[in-house]
Amino acid sequence: MRLANSARIGRVFYELSRIAHVIAIESITTIRYNRLMEQKEKRIFTALKELGHTALGFGKAQLILFGVNFVVINIGMIVAGLGWWSPLIAVCVSILDLLPVVGSGIVYVPWAIIALLAKNTHMAIVVGVTYIAMVVLRMILDPIITGKSVGLSPWITLLASVGGLIFFGGVGMILGPVIAAVANVLYRVFFKKKTQAQSAAPTTTAPDEQQTK
């Protein structure tokens, strides 16, 4: 009888230990899963936040370029003798210049040709010089201002613009830097932080190992 009772008691303790082991494993798994989900949620939230900042930076860059175009066109139209029409023309052409498929050339090239045909040499020269100044300034300032606003180097922004132009046409001049900026944000949030955390892990465990030695 005593042997039977002790066997039953041992069996009970064995089953209880198995249950406790299973519960412990499930608890640890649940905790790890919850931590992974929290980290993913934080990274997604950080990515959305960074993308919002990037969008605002891109909009800010376009506003700055719009202002530069407005000043250049306004000066050119005043020199051309258009007087109070100059600001209105500057606003309209600057808006067209923000549209890569359209651009300011759709206004200035026919305007210069018509001025030459009408033997208005002064108007043709001023319009042509204004258009060339706009194109040169945009080629120089666009990679610098846009890159700085969205967190990219000017060279990467320039390469993204050229690549976008090759693959997507005129729209790619804007779409290329946008894709590069989004890729940069996703890399920094999802990959760069992970590699930094992995590289930092051995350095944090090193002092503990030295203390144990």
N, C-alpha and C positions, 0 to 999 in steps of 0.2 A: 504493500500500500504506500509506504513512504517513498519507494522508488518511483512508483507511478505518479504520486503527487509532485515529487521533485521534477520529474520529466515534464509534467504538464506546466509547472511553473517556469521551467526553462524554455519550454515551447512558447509560453505567453511572452516572456521577456524577449525571445528571438523575434516574434512577430511584431512586438512593439518597437524594437530597434529597427526592423525593416521599414515599418511605417514612418518612424521618425527620420530615417535616412531618405526615404522618398520625398517626405515633406520638405526636408532641408534642401534637397536637390531642386525641387520645384520652386522653392522660395528664392534660391540663388539665381535660377534661370529667369524667374520673373523680374527680379531686381536688375539683372543684366539687361534684359529686354527693355525694361522701362528706361534704363539709363541710355541705351542706344536710341530709343525713340525720342527721348528728350534732346540728345545731341543732334539728331536729324532735324527735329523741329527748330532748334536754335539755329542750325546752319541754314535751313530754308528761310527762316525769318531774317537772318543776317543777309542772305543773298537778295531777298526781296527789298530790304532796306538799302543795300548797296546799289541795286538796279535803279531804285527810285532816285538816289543821289546822282547816278550816272545820267539818267534822263534829264534831271534838272540841270546838270552841268552841260549836257549837249544843247538844251534849250538856251542856256546862258551864252554859250559860244555862238549860236546862231544870232542871238540878239546883238552881240558885240560886232559880228561881221555885218549885220544889217546896219548898225550905226556907222561903221567904217564906209560902207558903200554909200550910205546917205550923204555923208560929208563930201566924199569924192565927187559924186554925181551933182550935188548941189553947187559945189564950186565950179564944176565944168559947165553947168547950165547957166550960171551967172556970167561966166566968161563968154559964153555963147550969146549973151544978150537977151535971155528969156525972162529976166526979171522975177516977178512974183510967181511965175509958173514953175520956177526952179524947184522949190520944196515939194510941190505936188508930183512933179516928174521924178524927183529923187525917191520919194516914197514908193511910187508905183514900180519903178525899175528895180529898186532894192528888193521888193517883194518877189518880183519875177526872178531875180537872181538867186533867191533861196530855193527855187524849183529847178533841180538840176536838168530835167528833161527840157525845160523851156529856156531858162537863163536869160541874161540881159542882152545877149547877142541878137535875139529875135527882134529887139527894138533898135539897137545901135547900128547893126550892119546895114539893114535897109535904109535907115535914116541917113547914114553917111553916103550911101550910094545915091539916094535921091538928092541930097545936098550937092553932090558933085555934078549930077546931071542938070541941076538947076543953076549951076555955076556959082554956087554959094560956097566958095573955098574955105572961108573962115569957119562956117558952121561945120563943114565936113571934117576939117582938121581938129576942131575942138571935140566933136563927137567921137572921132576915132581915137584921139589921145585919151579921152575920158574912159572909153571902153578898154583900151589897153591897160590903163592904170588900174582899173577895177580887176581885170584878169590877173595881172601881176601881183597886186596886193593880196588877192584871194589865194593865189598859189603859195604865197609866202606865209601869210597869217593863218590860213585855215588849219594846217597841221599843228601849228604852235598853239593857237587858242583852243581848238577842239581837243587836242591831246592833253593839254593842261587841265581842261575842264572835266574830262572824263577819266583822267588818271592814266593816260597813255603817253609814251614818248612821241615827239614830233615825227620821228622816222617811221615808227610803227603806224601812226595815223596816216602818213603819206603813202606807205606801202599798202595799207588797207584801202585807201581811196583809189589807188591805181588798180589794185586787184578787183575791187568792186566795179570799177569802170570796165575792166576787161570781161568779167563774168556776167554782170548785170546791166551793162550799158550806163546811160546817164544817171539813172537812179542809184547805181552802185557807188557814186561819189559820196552819197550820204549813207547808204546801206552798209558799205564796207566798214567805215569806222564804228558804226553802231554794232555790227557783228563782233568786231574786235573788242569793243568795250564790254559787251556782254560776256564774251569768252574770258576776258581778263577777270571780271568779277567772279564768275563761276570757278575759275582756277584758284583764285585767292581764297575763296570761302570753303570750297569742298576738297581741294587737293593740297594747297600750300600749307594750310593750318594743320592738316593731318600729318604731313611730313615733318612739320616743325614739332608737333607733339611727340612723334615717334623718335625724333632725334634728341628731344629734351628728356625722354624717359631714362636712358642710360646715365645721363649726367646727374639726375636726381637720386638714382640708386647708388651711385659711386660713393658718396660720403657715408652711407649706411654700411656699405661693405668695409670701408676703412675703419669704422668704429668697431665693427665686430672683430676685425683682425687685431 
